[in-house]
Amino acid sequence: MSRYWFLSITLWALLFSVPAWIEAQQAEKQIAIDWVDSNAQILNQVNKKIWTWAETGLQEFKSSRELMNLLRANGFEIQEGVAGMPTAFVASFGSGHPAIGILAEYDALPGLSQQVAPEPRKRAGVTAGHGCGHSIFGTGSAAAAIAVKQLLESGALKGTIRLYGTPAEETGIGKTYMLRDGIFKNDDVVFGWHAGDVTTARYSYSKAVVSVKFHFSGLPAHASSSPHEGRSALDAVELMNHGVNYMREHVKEDARLHYVITEGGGQPNVVPPEAEVWYYIRADKHADVELYFEWVKEIARAAALMSRTELTSVTVDSDMHEVLPNRVLSEIIHNNLELVGAPRFSEEEKAFARQTQAPLGRELEKSLSERIEPLPDVPGQSRGSTDTGDISWFLPVGRLRVASYTFGAPGHSWQIVACTGGSIGEKAMMVAAKTLAASAIELYTSSDLLQQAQADFKKIREPLNFVTLIPEGQQAPKAIR
Ligand SMILES: [Zn+2]
């Protein structure tokens, strides 16, 4: 053979043969995917239990136990009750680096009781529901961690996998306090996912939000015979809310100010001596939340002055930062979504979802999404918030959404509860578990990618200053309200 032919054959072989490490990585991904598929029945049962219990934030005793049992049975070491929260846990397997964390959530929402039915129908004796799809979130993430563990156990991969049981996401408590206690400090990257109405790598910012309760104290008195002796704490709450509603006009468009009155007196003939209002103050940037928080506090002090009551406490339960998106991890997730494929739904499932669209009052082009959204060139901006944001200020975080419910359904709605308690949500959970596992496998097998993800993280994080509004040394709350 001439020298020319030898060289060109070698070149062709190099160009068109798959390098051995890529072949090995593909085989590893397949092992993880197969594990998820062959355990579908168990995973669906776990989801169904968590969905049925529908435990709200910090009350997720059975749900966290269920996930811990699944992980323990699969060889994970469990640390229970971390960061002062009985329902928070860390499950780990392996040792050394790369160390990859996967987030699990499992809290339900109050007032969203719903059956697996295509019209609003409450469940008897249950008031809460998984209106944010956290039952599939927790179960799918645990499945991904166990799938990765198969490869660490066989020696195909080296490093550590951790599954984080993060309670009370709806009030931004779990991860915020876990982060403060240094729970994530040994990880190289963290992954999370969420139920959605589309399937996409989440290359986007979220909003920052502080959750704060203002308590006012006045003087009780008979509201008819001696009102002049009383000072109404409820008046202070109402004046404060008026003040904030005037403030609303003069904040940036991305700001969100919302409140509920958590204590407003007992009955009308007693001047309310105690009252409390609970605020979420949000903005795209945490720096703006810091400014608005100061303004709202001034309004509260002014309301106390006007009503001659006292502002007796300002309690910051939680303070979440905006998610800092990571380009490298988003690309890895997007490519693995392409590998796994978006969920495919049956005609029956589509008909179910179509029926749940009826109350939305508008024609929608599809009942369920079966495609993968393109990865945007620049990060988007979501209008929600998550305590995953805080983690993303300390290490690279990759996230995805998988179509788990009715296309066009609003967040925190009965439609989400209806879909995630059955086969629609279960299919999404399987896609999420496989995509998370396959994405993690890429990072175990490529230190380059890990370094790129970390470089991307540094670039976005370096100009920012992390300020938390949670007082130093404050313990996680014992209850939401
Ligand atoms: Zn959620």
Boltz pocket constraint, residues with backbone or C-beta under 6 A from the ligand:
constraints:
  - pocket:
      binder: B
      contacts: [[A, 132], [A, 133], [A, 134], [A, 169], [A, 194]]
      max_distance: 6.0
